[in-house]
Amino acid sequence: MRLQRSDALLVIIDVQERLMPVIDAREAVERNIARLIRGCHILDVSPVVTEQYVKGLGATVPDVRKALEETFGYTPIEKDSFSSFACGEFQAALRSVRKRQILVAGVEAHVCVWQTVSDLLANNYEVTVIADATSSRSPQNKDIALRRMVSEGAKLSSTEMALFELTVASGTDEFRAISKLVK
């Protein structure tokens, strides 16, 4: 099934200051997550942001935090479990928005992202992993995680593909804004 903005929610997992310096392709991942946030704002798709063990890993990286502050506001959910779904505040956020299509981006693909995706799928959510906005310390771990998530029922997409899928048609102000954003 195609992404429908009326049923979509963006989940950004653990894009944190002390973790990102060791993440493979971190600059591209951060840039794509910021684009996703801004694009979802244009398309009225809300985000949920998690942070793992903030005392040790720090807050969300400045570029991503800035994109959130400019659009939706920066209100992360702090967690200590690898899976965001294991956090009661995360589950409450999902219940409050009543969306079934979850776009997932963040780090690390083979730990927190995979466990969150696995739990979302087990709870009957449709999950789309934004592959160019997701990474791990090693490309091998990212690759294994993406293959495992797909084998469990998740779909893969890219930042640009997901934003245009949610946009649906050209010739609109939203299309023009998304086109400008992805260039």
Sequence and secondary structure as in RCSB ss.txt:
>XXXX:A:sequence
MRLQRSDALLVIIDVQERLMPVIDAREAVERNIARLIRGCHILDVSPVVTEQYVKGLGATVPDVRKALEETFGYT
PIEKDSFSSFACGEFQAALRSVRKRQILVAGVEAHVCVWQTVSDLLANNYEVTVIADATSSRSPQNKDIALRRMV
SEGAKLSSTEMALFELTVASGTDEFRAISKLVK
>XXXX:A:secstr
    GGGEEEEEE  BTTTGGGSTTHHHHHHHHHHHHHHHHHTT  EEEEEE HHHH SB HHHHHHHHHHT   
 EEESSSSGGGSHHHHHHHHHHT  EEEEEEE IIIIIHHHHHHHHHTT EEEEEEEEEE SSHHHHHHHHHHHH
HTT EEE HHHHHHHHH  SSSHHHHHHHHHH 
